[in-house]
Amino acid sequence: MSQNKMAISVKGLRKSYKNVPVLAGVDIDITAGSIFALLGSNGAGKTTVVKILTTLLKPDSGKVTVNGFDVEMSPEMVRQSISLTGQSAAVDEILTGRENLIMIAKLRHLRSPTLVADLLLKRLGLTDAANRRASTYSGGMLRKLDIAMSLVGKSQIIFLDEPTTGLDPEARIEVWKIIKELADKGTTVFLTTQYLDEAEQLADRIAILHKGQIIVNGTLAELKKLFPPTKVEYIEKQPTLEDIFLSIIA
């Protein structure tokens, strides 16, 4: 993992909707090859951050660079180096699962798109449904197909906006394994999640977005130091990330 190169840099990011501030001066630096988790309650602005970082939404002010490119000045260069799995599945439901993946592989100009598709279908446990139209998939299967589509090619930065929502425990663990493998191979992963155990398991650094600002940003060990000292009852209990999160935003 690179200790120097910044994959993502956000300085003074602001965004309002109809004069209602959603982001009120967000600052984030994310090292290349790391897993970064952004936590926050519903409506905290997590998805707005992701949309700005992936060039889907323009910021009101602030400087945002992704893979060294300014999101406003060089959006095409940003898009070439990222993949995104949003909260809503970006799947063509008329096509089969395999056809969706082959289409993305062709758009990314990969060799052997069918082989790429079949490997990802196997990895996400979708081989049996590969030739069925995506319109026949359950919500969890659509989610897995959507994640598989974001893994086509070797994007330097992958954005996963609540990626395991709707997945069963076995599928969640498989996605966790994939995320860890990506980071081990040098991919930067930007993750938003409402599952605090997910951030606890995966993230190198965790930030909490609250009322439009990052109120804490650090490793899990650093966040644990912000929690009040452990009370000794029958046993000494270490605080979970959920305990820390609720304590910080209270």
Salt bridges, closest charged atoms under 4 A:
ASP29 OD2 - LYS11 NZ 2.83
ASP60 OD1 - LYS15 NZ 3.52
ASP70 OD2 - LYS63 NZ 3.35
ASP118 OD1 - ARG98 NE 2.69
ASP146 OD2 - ARG143 NH1 3.50
GLU162 OE2 - LYS46 NZ 3.99
GLU174 OE1 - LYS177 NZ 3.60
GLU181 OE1 - ARG123 NH2 2.41
ASP197 OD1 - ARG172 NH2 3.31
GLU198 OE2 - ARG172 NH2 3.81
GLU222 OE1 - ARG205 NH2 3.95
ASP243 OD2 - LYS237 NZ 3.13
